[in-house]
Amino acid sequence: MIIRTRRRRIGFLLAFHTIAWGAAGYFAHAANTGERGLVAKQEAKRKTEQTLVRIAETKAERVAWERRVGQLSGREIDRDLLDERQRLMLNIAHKNDLIILFDRQN
């Protein structure tokens, strides 16, 4: 009778610890790789950094365009920029310009 009680106690402790460690392992794995786990957090940080870089690039591009537009409008017009736009739009060249033609075969 004492042997059965001892086996029962050992079996109960073994089952309890197995279930407890299994649950702890499951929750540790879910905390690492789950939908809101550590891996997802690192991925979200990476995406946020990429987005911030794109925002900075876009802001710099916008400032450059605002500066160019400001030079083409208003009281003082930048003559070099106006000349560049005129040549581009009218497809003309100055006699001192060097023109290199490329053969467009694809």
C-alpha distances in whole Angstrom, upper triangle without the diagonal:
4,5,5,6,9,10,11,12,14,15,16,18,20,21,22,24,26,27,28,30,31,33,34,36,37,39,40,42,43,45,46,48,48,51,51,49,51,52,54,55,57,59,60,61,63,65,66,67,69,70,72,74,75,76,78,80,81,82,84,86,86,88,90,91,92,94,96,97,98,100,102,102,104,107,107,106,105,107,105,103,105,107,104,103,106,106,103,104,107,106,109,110,112,114,113,109,108,106,104,103,100,100,97,96,93
4,5,5,6,9,10,11,12,14,15,17,18,20,21,22,24,26,27,28,30,31,33,34,36,37,38,40,42,43,45,46,46,49,49,48,49,51,53,54,55,57,58,59,61,63,64,66,67,69,70,72,73,74,76,78,79,80,82,84,85,86,88,90,90,92,94,95,96,99,100,101,102,105,105,104,103,106,104,101,103,105,102,101,105,105,101,102,106,105,108,108,110,113,111,107,106,105,102,102,99,99,96,95,92
4,5,5,6,8,10,11,12,14,15,16,18,20,21,22,24,25,27,28,30,31,32,34,36,37,38,40,42,43,44,45,48,48,46,47,49,51,52,53,55,57,58,60,61,63,64,66,67,68,70,72,73,74,76,78,79,81,82,83,85,87,88,89,91,93,94,95,97,99,99,101,104,104,103,101,104,102,99,102,103,100,99,103,103,99,100,104,103,106,106,108,111,109,105,104,102,100,99,96,96,94,93,89
4,5,5,6,8,10,10,12,14,15,16,18,20,21,22,24,25,26,28,30,31,32,34,35,37,38,40,41,43,43,46,46,44,46,48,49,50,52,54,55,57,58,60,61,63,64,66,67,69,70,71,73,75,76,77,79,81,82,83,85,86,87,90,91,92,93,96,97,98,99,102,102,101,100,103,101,98,100,102,99,98,101,101,98,99,102,101,104,104,107,109,108,104,102,101,99,98,95,95,92,91,87
4,5,5,6,9,10,10,12,14,15,16,18,20,21,22,24,25,27,28,30,31,33,34,36,37,38,40,42,41,44,45,43,45,46,48,49,51,52,54,55,57,58,59,61,63,64,65,67,69,70,72,73,75,76,78,79,80,82,84,85,86,88,90,90,92,94,95,96,98,101,100,100,98,101,99,96,99,101,97,96,100,100,97,98,101,100,103,104,106,108,107,103,102,100,98,98,95,95,92,91,87
4,5,5,6,8,10,11,12,14,15,16,18,20,21,22,24,26,27,28,30,31,32,34,36,37,39,40,40,44,44,42,43,45,47,48,49,51,52,53,55,57,58,59,61,63,64,66,67,68,70,72,73,74,76,78,79,80,82,84,85,86,88,89,90,93,94,95,96,99,99,98,97,100,98,95,97,99,96,95,99,99,95,96,100,99,102,102,104,107,105,101,100,98,96,96,93,93,90,89,86
4,5,5,6,8,10,10,12,14,15,16,18,20,21,22,24,25,26,28,30,31,32,34,36,37,38,38,42,42,40,42,43,45,46,48,49,51,52,54,55,57,58,60,61,63,64,66,67,69,70,72,73,75,76,77,79,81,82,83,85,87,88,89,91,93,93,95,98,98,97,96,98,96,93,96,97,94,93,97,97,93,94,98,97,100,100,102,105,103,99,98,96,94,93,90,90,88,87,83
4,6,5,6,9,10,10,12,14,15,16,18,20,21,22,24,25,27,28,30,31,33,34,36,37,37,40,40,39,40,42,44,45,46,48,49,51,53,54,55,57,59,60,61,63,65,66,67,69,70,72,74,75,76,78,80,81,82,84,85,86,88,90,91,92,93,97,96,95,94,97,95,92,94,96,93,92,95,96,92,93,97,96,99,99,101,104,102,99,97,96,93,93,90,90,87,86,82
4,5,5,6,8,10,10,12,14,15,16,18,20,21,22,24,25,27,28,30,31,33,34,36,36,39,39,37,39,40,42,43,45,47,48,49,51,53,54,55,57,58,59,61,63,64,66,67,69,70,72,73,74,76,78,79,80,82,84,85,86,88,90,90,92,95,94,94,93,95,93,90,93,95,92,91,94,94,91,92,95,95,97,98,100,103,101,97,96,95,92,92,89,89,87,86,82
4,5,5,6,9,10,11,12,14,15,16,18,20,21,22,24,26,26,28,30,31,33,34,34,38,38,36,37,39,41,42,43,45,46,47,49,51,52,54,55,57,58,60,61,62,64,66,67,68,70,72,73,74,76,78,79,81,82,83,84,87,88,89,91,94,93,92,91,94,92,89,91,93,90,89,92,92,89,90,94,93,96,96,98,100,99,95,94,92,90,90,87,87,84,83,80
4,5,5,6,8,10,10,12,14,15,16,18,20,21,22,24,25,27,28,30,31,33,33,36,36,34,36,37,39,40,42,44,45,46,48,50,51,53,54,55,57,59,60,61,63,65,66,67,69,71,72,73,75,76,77,80,81,82,83,86,87,88,89,93,92,91,90,92,90,88,90,92,88,87,91,91,88,88,92,91,94,94,97,99,97,94,92,91,89,88,85,85,82,81,78
4,5,5,6,9,10,11,12,14,15,16,18,20,21,22,24,25,27,28,30,31,31,34,34,33,34,36,38,39,41,42,44,45,47,48,49,51,53,54,55,57,59,60,61,63,64,66,68,69,70,72,74,75,76,78,80,80,82,84,85,86,88,91,90,89,88,91,89,86,89,90,87,86,90,90,86,87,91,90,93,93,96,98,97,93,92,90,88,88,85,85,82,81,78
4,5,5,6,8,10,10,12,14,15,16,18,20,21,22,24,25,27,28,30,30,33,33,31,32,34,36,37,39,41,42,43,45,47,47,49,51,52,53,55,57,58,59,61,63,64,66,67,68,70,72,73,74,76,78,79,80,82,84,84,86,89,88,88,86,89,87,84,87,89,85,85,88,88,85,86,90,89,91,92,94,96,95,91,90,89,86,86,83,83,81,80,76
4,5,5,6,9,10,11,12,14,15,16,18,20,21,22,24,25,27,28,29,32,32,30,31,33,35,36,37,39,41,42,43,45,46,48,50,51,52,54,56,57,58,60,61,63,65,66,67,69,71,72,73,75,77,77,79,81,82,83,85,88,87,87,85,88,86,83,85,87,84,83,87,87,83,84,88,87,90,90,92,95,93,89,88,86,84,84,81,81,78,77,74
4,6,5,6,8,10,10,12,14,15,16,18,20,21,22,24,26,27,27,30,30,29,30,32,33,35,36,38,39,41,42,44,45,47,48,50,51,53,54,55,57,59,60,61,63,65,66,68,69,70,72,74,75,76,77,80,81,82,83,87,86,85,84,87,85,82,84,86,83,82,85,85,82,83,86,85,88,89,91,94,92,88,87,85,83,83,80,80,77,76,72
4,5,5,6,9,10,11,12,14,15,17,18,20,21,22,24,26,25,29,29,27,29,30,32,33,35,36,38,39,41,42,43,45,47,48,49,51,53,54,56,57,58,60,62,63,64,66,68,69,70,72,74,74,76,78,79,80,82,85,84,84,82,85,83,80,83,85,81,80,84,84,81,82,85,84,87,88,90,93,91,88,86,85,83,82,79,80,77,76,73
4,5,5,6,8,10,10,12,14,15,16,18,20,21,22,24,24,27,27,25,27,28,30,31,33,35,36,37,39,41,42,43,45,46,47,49,51,52,54,55,57,58,60,61,62,64,66,67,68,70,72,73,74,76,78,78,80,83,83,82,81,83,81,78,81,83,79,79,82,82,79,80,84,83,85,86,88,90,89,85,84,83,80,80,77,78,75,74,71
4,6,5,6,9,10,10,12,14,15,16,18,20,21,22,23,26,26,24,26,27,29,30,32,33,35,36,38,39,41,42,44,45,47,48,50,51,53,54,56,57,59,60,61,63,65,66,67,69,71,72,73,75,77,77,79,82,82,81,80,82,80,77,80,81,78,77,81,81,77,78,82,81,84,84,86,89,87,84,82,81,78,78,75,75,73,72,68
4,6,5,6,9,10,10,12,14,15,16,18,20,21,21,24,24,23,24,26,27,29,31,32,33,35,37,38,39,41,43,44,45,47,48,49,51,53,54,55,57,59,60,62,63,64,66,68,69,70,71,74,75,76,77,81,80,79,78,81,79,76,78,80,77,76,79,79,76,77,80,80,82,83,85,88,86,83,81,80,78,77,74,74,72,71,67
4,5,5,6,9,10,11,12,14,15,16,18,20,20,23,23,21,23,25,26,27,29,31,32,33,35,36,37,39,41,42,43,45,47,48,50,51,53,54,56,57,58,60,62,63,64,66,68,68,70,72,73,74,76,79,78,78,76,79,77,74,77,79,76,75,78,78,75,76,80,79,82,82,84,87,85,82,80,79,77,77,74,74,72,71,67
4,5,5,6,8,10,10,12,14,15,16,18,19,22,22,20,21,23,24,25,27,29,30,31,33,35,36,37,39,41,42,44,45,46,48,50,51,52,54,56,57,58,60,61,62,64,66,67,68,71,72,73,74,78,77,76,75,77,75,73,75,77,74,73,76,76,73,74,78,77,80,80,82,85,83,79,78,77,75,74,71,72,69,69,65
4,5,5,6,9,10,10,12,14,15,16,17,20,21,19,20,21,23,25,26,27,29,31,32,33,35,37,38,39,41,43,44,45,47,49,50,51,53,54,56,57,59,60,61,64,65,66,67,70,71,72,73,77,76,75,74,76,74,71,74,76,72,71,75,75,71,72,76,75,78,78,81,83,82,78,77,75,73,73,70,70,67,66,63
4,5,5,6,9,10,10,12,14,15,15,18,18,17,19,20,21,23,25,26,27,29,31,32,33,35,37,38,39,41,42,43,45,47,48,49,51,53,54,56,58,58,59,62,63,64,65,68,69,70,71,75,74,73,72,75,73,70,72,74,71,70,73,74,70,71,75,74,77,77,80,82,81,77,76,75,72,72,69,69,67,66,63
4,5,5,6,9,10,10,12,14,14,18,17,15,16,19,20,21,23,25,26,27,29,30,31,33,35,36,37,39,41,42,43,45,46,48,50,51,52,54,56,57,58,60,62,62,64,66,67,68,70,73,72,72,70,73,71,68,71,73,69,69,72,72,69,70,74,73,76,76,78,81,79,76,74,73,71,71,68,69,66,66,62
4,5,5,6,9,10,11,12,13,17,17,14,15,17,19,20,21,23,25,26,27,29,30,32,33,35,36,38,39,41,42,44,45,47,48,50,51,53,55,56,57,59,60,61,63,65,66,67,69,72,71,70,69,72,70,67,69,71,68,67,70,70,67,68,72,71,74,74,76,79,77,74,72,71,69,68,66,66,63,63,59
4,5,5,6,9,10,11,11,14,15,13,15,16,17,19,21,22,23,25,26,28,29,31,32,33,35,37,38,39,41,43,44,45,47,49,50,52,53,54,55,58,59,60,61,64,65,66,67,71,70,69,68,71,69,66,68,70,66,65,69,69,66,66,70,69,72,73,75,78,76,72,71,70,68,67,64,65,62,61,58
4,5,5,6,9,10,9,12,12,10,13,14,15,17,19,20,21,23,25,26,27,29,31,32,33,35,36,37,39,41,42,43,45,47,48,49,51,52,53,56,57,58,59,62,63,63,65,68,68,67,66,69,67,64,66,68,65,64,67,68,64,65,69,68,71,72,74,76,75,71,70,69,67,67,64,64,62,61,58
4,5,5,6,9,10,13,12,10,11,13,14,15,17,19,20,21,23,25,26,27,29,30,32,33,35,36,38,39,41,42,44,45,46,48,50,51,52,54,56,57,58,60,62,62,64,67,67,66,65,67,65,62,65,67,64,63,66,66,63,64,68,67,70,70,72,75,73,70,68,67,65,65,62,63,60,60,57
4,5,5,6,7,11,12,9,10,11,13,14,16,17,19,20,22,23,25,26,28,29,31,32,34,35,37,38,39,41,43,44,45,47,49,50,51,53,55,56,57,59,61,61,63,67,66,65,63,66,64,61,63,65,62,61,64,64,61,62,66,65,68,68,70,73,71,68,66,65,63,63,60,60,57,57,54
4,5,5,5,8,9,7,9,10,11,13,15,16,17,19,21,22,23,25,26,27,29,31,32,33,35,37,38,39,41,43,44,46,47,48,49,52,53,54,55,58,59,59,61,65,64,63,62,65,63,60,62,64,61,59,63,63,60,61,64,63,66,67,69,72,70,67,66,64,62,62,59,60,57,56,53
4,6,6,9,7,5,7,9,10,11,13,14,15,17,19,20,21,23,25,26,27,29,31,31,33,35,36,37,39,41,42,44,45,47,48,50,51,52,53,56,57,58,59,63,62,61,60,63,61,58,60,62,59,58,62,62,59,60,63,63,66,66,68,71,69,66,65,63,62,61,59,59,57,57,53
4,6,9,8,5,5,6,8,10,11,12,14,15,17,18,20,21,23,24,26,27,29,30,32,33,35,36,38,39,40,42,44,45,46,48,50,51,52,54,56,57,58,62,61,60,59,61,59,56,59,61,57,56,60,60,57,58,62,61,63,64,66,68,67,63,62,61,59,59,56,57,54,54,51
4,7,8,5,6,6,7,10,11,11,13,15,16,17,19,21,22,23,25,27,28,29,31,33,34,35,37,38,40,42,43,44,45,48,49,50,51,54,55,56,58,61,60,59,58,60,58,55,58,59,56,55,58,58,55,56,60,59,62,62,64,67,65,62,61,59,57,57,54,54,52,51,48
4,5,5,8,8,7,10,12,12,13,16,17,18,19,22,23,23,25,27,28,29,32,33,34,35,38,38,39,42,43,44,45,48,49,50,51,54,55,55,57,61,60,59,58,60,59,55,58,60,56,55,59,59,55,56,60,59,62,63,65,68,66,63,62,60,58,58,55,56,53,52,49
4,6,9,9,6,9,12,11,11,14,16,16,17,20,21,21,23,25,26,27,29,31,31,33,35,36,37,39,41,41,43,45,46,47,48,51,52,52,54,58,57,56,55,58,56,53,55,57,54,52,56,56,53,53,57,57,60,60,63,66,64,61,60,58,57,56,53,54,51,51,47
4,7,8,6,7,10,10,10,13,15,15,16,18,20,20,22,24,25,26,28,30,30,32,34,35,36,38,40,41,42,44,45,46,47,50,51,51,53,57,56,55,54,57,56,52,55,57,54,52,56,56,53,54,57,57,60,61,63,66,64,61,60,59,57,57,54,55,52,52,49
4,6,5,6,9,10,11,12,14,16,17,19,20,21,23,25,26,27,29,31,32,33,35,36,37,39,41,42,43,45,47,47,49,51,52,53,55,58,58,57,56,58,56,53,56,58,55,54,57,57,54,55,59,58,61,61,64,66,65,61,60,59,57,57,55,55,53,53,49
4,5,5,6,9,10,11,12,14,15,17,19,20,21,23,25,26,27,29,30,32,33,35,36,38,39,41,42,44,45,46,48,50,51,52,54,57,56,55,54,57,55,52,54,56,53,52,56,56,53,54,58,57,60,60,62,65,63,60,59,57,56,56,53,54,52,52,48
4,5,5,6,9,10,11,12,14,16,17,18,20,21,23,24,26,27,29,30,32,33,35,37,38,39,41,43,44,45,47,49,50,51,53,56,55,54,53,55,53,50,53,54,51,50,54,54,51,52,55,55,57,58,60,62,61,57,56,55,53,53,50,51,48,48,45
4,5,5,6,9,10,11,12,14,15,16,18,20,21,22,24,26,27,28,30,31,33,35,36,37,38,41,42,43,44,47,48,49,51,54,53,52,51,53,52,49,51,53,50,48,52,52,49,50,54,53,56,56,58,61,60,56,55,54,52,52,49,50,47,47,44
4,5,5,6,9,10,10,12,14,15,16,18,20,21,23,24,26,27,29,30,31,33,35,36,37,39,41,42,43,45,47,47,49,52,52,51,50,52,50,47,50,52,49,48,52,52,49,50,53,53,56,56,58,61,59,56,55,54,52,52,50,51,48,49,46
4,5,5,6,9,10,11,12,14,15,17,19,20,21,23,24,26,27,29,30,32,33,35,36,38,39,41,42,44,45,46,48,51,50,49,48,51,49,46,48,50,47,46,50,50,47,48,52,51,54,54,56,58,57,53,52,51,50,50,47,49,46,46,43
4,5,5,6,9,10,11,12,14,15,17,18,20,21,23,24,26,27,29,30,32,33,34,36,38,39,40,42,44,45,47,50,49,48,46,49,47,44,46,48,45,44,48,48,45,46,49,49,51,52,54,56,55,51,50,49,47,47,45,46,43,43,40
4,5,5,6,9,10,10,12,14,15,16,18,20,21,22,24,26,27,29,30,31,32,35,36,37,38,41,42,43,45,48,47,46,45,48,46,43,45,47,44,43,47,47,44,45,48,48,51,51,53,56,55,51,50,49,48,48,46,47,44,44,41
4,5,5,6,9,10,10,12,14,15,17,18,20,21,23,24,26,27,29,30,31,33,35,36,37,39,41,42,43,46,46,45,43,46,44,42,44,46,43,42,46,46,43,44,48,48,50,50,52,55,53,50,49,48,47,47,45,47,44,45,42
4,5,5,6,9,10,11,12,14,15,17,18,20,21,23,24,26,27,29,30,32,33,35,36,38,39,41,43,46,45,43,42,44,42,40,42,44,41,40,44,44,41,42,46,45,48,48,50,52,51,47,46,45,44,44,42,43,41,41,38
4,5,5,6,9,10,11,12,14,15,16,18,20,21,22,24,26,27,28,30,32,33,34,36,37,38,41,44,43,42,40,43,41,38,40,42,39,38,42,42,39,40,44,43,46,46,48,51,49,46,45,44,43,43,41,42,39,40,37
4,5,5,6,9,10,10,12,14,15,16,18,20,21,23,24,26,27,29,30,31,32,35,36,37,39,42,41,40,39,42,40,37,40,42,39,38,41,42,39,40,44,43,46,46,48,51,50,46,46,45,44,44,42,43,41,42,39
4,5,5,6,9,10,11,12,14,15,17,18,20,21,23,24,26,27,29,30,31,33,35,36,38,41,40,39,37,40,38,35,38,40,37,36,40,41,38,39,43,42,44,45,46,49,47,44,44,43,42,42,40,42,40,41,38
4,5,5,6,9,10,11,12,14,15,17,18,20,21,23,24,26,27,28,30,32,33,34,37,40,39,37,36,38,36,33,36,38,35,34,38,38,35,36,40,39,41,42,44,46,45,41,41,40,39,39,37,38,36,37,35
4,5,5,6,9,10,10,12,14,15,16,18,20,21,22,24,26,27,28,30,31,32,34,38,37,36,35,37,35,32,35,37,34,33,36,37,34,35,39,38,41,41,43,46,45,42,41,40,39,39,38,39,37,38,35
4,5,5,6,9,10,10,12,14,15,17,18,20,21,23,24,25,27,29,30,31,33,36,35,34,33,36,34,31,34,36,33,32,36,37,34,35,39,39,41,41,43,46,44,41,41,40,40,40,39,40,38,40,37
4,5,5,6,9,10,11,12,14,15,17,18,20,21,23,24,26,27,29,30,32,35,34,33,31,34,32,29,32,34,31,30,34,35,32,33,37,36,39,39,40,43,41,38,38,37,36,37,35,37,35,37,35
4,5,5,6,9,10,10,12,14,15,16,18,20,21,22,24,26,27,28,31,34,33,31,30,32,31,27,30,32,29,28,32,32,29,30,34,34,36,36,38,41,40,37,36,35,35,35,33,35,33,34,32
4,5,5,6,9,10,10,12,14,15,16,18,20,21,22,24,26,26,28,32,31,30,29,32,30,27,29,32,29,28,32,33,30,31,34,34,37,37,39,42,41,38,38,37,36,37,36,38,35,37,35
4,5,5,6,9,10,11,12,14,15,17,19,20,21,23,25,26,27,30,29,28,27,30,28,26,28,30,28,27,31,32,29,30,34,34,36,36,38,41,39,36,36,36,35,36,35,37,35,37,36
4,5,5,6,9,10,11,12,14,15,17,18,20,21,23,24,27,29,28,27,25,28,26,23,26,28,25,24,28,29,26,27,31,31,33,33,34,37,36,33,33,32,32,32,31,34,32,34,32
4,5,5,6,9,10,10,12,14,15,16,18,20,21,22,24,28,27,25,24,27,25,22,24,27,24,23,27,27,25,26,29,30,32,32,34,37,36,33,33,32,32,33,32,34,32,34,32
4,5,5,6,9,10,10,12,14,15,16,18,20,21,23,26,25,24,23,26,25,22,24,27,24,23,27,28,26,27,30,31,33,33,35,38,36,34,34,34,34,35,34,36,34,37,35
4,5,5,6,9,10,11,13,14,15,17,19,20,22,25,23,22,21,24,22,19,22,24,22,21,25,26,24,25,29,29,31,31,32,35,33,31,31,31,31,32,32,34,33,35,34
4,5,5,6,9,10,11,12,14,15,17,18,21,24,22,21,19,22,20,17,20,22,19,18,22,23,21,22,26,26,28,28,29,33,31,28,29,28,29,29,29,31,30,32,31
4,5,5,6,9,10,10,12,14,15,16,18,22,21,19,19,22,21,17,19,22,20,19,22,24,21,22,26,27,28,29,30,34,33,30,31,30,31,32,31,34,32,35,33
4,5,5,6,9,10,10,12,14,15,17,20,19,18,17,20,19,16,19,22,20,19,22,24,22,23,27,27,29,29,30,33,32,30,31,31,31,33,33,35,34,37,36
4,5,5,6,9,10,11,13,14,17,19,18,16,15,18,16,13,16,18,16,16,19,21,19,20,24,24,26,26,26,30,28,26,27,27,28,29,29,32,31,34,33
4,5,5,6,8,10,11,12,15,18,17,15,14,17,16,12,14,17,15,14,17,19,17,18,21,22,24,24,26,29,28,26,27,27,27,28,29,31,30,33,32
4,5,5,6,9,10,10,12,16,15,14,14,17,17,14,15,18,17,16,19,21,20,20,23,25,26,27,28,31,30,28,30,29,31,32,32,35,33,36,36
4,6,5,6,9,10,12,14,13,12,11,14,14,11,13,16,15,15,18,20,19,20,23,24,25,25,26,29,28,26,28,28,29,31,32,35,33,37,36
4,5,5,6,9,11,14,12,10,9,12,11,8,10,13,12,11,14,16,15,16,19,20,21,22,22,26,25,23,25,25,26,28,28,31,30,34,34
4,5,5,6,9,12,12,10,10,13,13,10,11,14,13,11,14,17,16,16,19,21,22,23,24,27,27,25,27,27,28,29,30,33,32,35,35
4,5,5,7,10,9,8,9,13,14,11,12,15,15,14,16,19,19,19,22,24,24,25,25,29,28,26,29,29,31,32,33,36,35,38,38
4,6,7,9,7,6,5,9,10,8,9,12,12,12,14,17,17,17,20,21,22,22,22,25,25,23,26,26,28,30,31,34,34,37,38
4,7,9,8,5,6,9,10,7,7,10,11,10,11,14,15,14,17,19,19,20,20,24,24,22,25,25,27,29,30,33,32,36,36
4,7,7,6,9,11,13,11,10,14,15,13,14,18,18,17,19,22,22,23,24,27,27,26,29,29,31,32,34,36,35,39,39
4,6,7,10,13,15,14,13,16,18,16,17,21,21,20,22,25,25,26,26,30,29,28,31,32,34,35,37,40,39,42,43
4,6,10,12,15,14,13,17,19,18,18,22,23,22,24,26,26,27,26,29,29,29,32,33,35,37,39,42,41,45,45
4,7,9,12,12,11,14,16,16,17,20,21,21,22,25,24,24,23,26,26,26,29,30,32,34,36,39,39,43,43
4,6,9,8,7,10,12,12,13,16,17,17,19,21,20,21,20,23,23,22,25,26,29,31,33,36,35,39,40
4,6,5,6,9,10,11,12,14,16,17,18,20,19,19,18,21,20,19,22,24,26,28,30,33,33,37,38
4,5,5,6,8,10,10,12,14,15,16,17,16,16,15,18,17,17,20,21,24,26,28,32,32,36,37
4,5,5,6,9,10,11,12,14,15,16,15,14,13,16,15,14,17,18,21,23,25,29,29,33,34
4,5,5,6,9,10,11,12,14,15,15,14,15,18,17,16,18,19,21,23,25,28,28,31,32
4,5,5,6,9,10,10,12,14,13,14,14,17,17,16,19,19,22,23,26,29,28,32,33
4,6,5,6,9,10,10,12,10,10,10,14,14,13,16,16,19,21,23,26,26,30,32
4,5,5,6,9,10,10,10,10,11,14,14,12,14,14,17,18,20,23,23,27,28
4,6,5,6,8,10,11,12,13,17,17,15,17,16,19,19,21,24,23,27,28
4,5,5,6,8,8,10,11,15,16,14,17,16,19,20,22,24,24,28,29
4,6,5,5,5,6,8,12,13,11,13,12,15,16,18,21,21,25,27
4,6,5,7,9,12,15,16,13,14,13,15,15,17,19,19,22,24
4,6,8,11,14,17,19,16,18,16,18,18,19,21,20,24,25
4,6,9,12,15,17,15,17,15,17,17,19,21,21,24,26
4,7,10,13,15,13,14,12,14,13,16,18,17,21,23
4,7,10,12,10,12,11,14,14,17,19,20,23,25
4,7,8,6,9,8,12,13,16,19,20,24,26
4,5,5,9,10,13,15,19,22,23,27,29
4,6,8,10,14,16,19,22,24,28,30
4,7,9,13,16,19,22,25,28,31
4,6,10,13,16,19,21,25,27
4,7,10,13,17,19,22,25
4,6,10,13,15,19,21
4,7,10,12,16,18
4,7,9,12,15
4,6,9,12
4,6,9
4,6
4
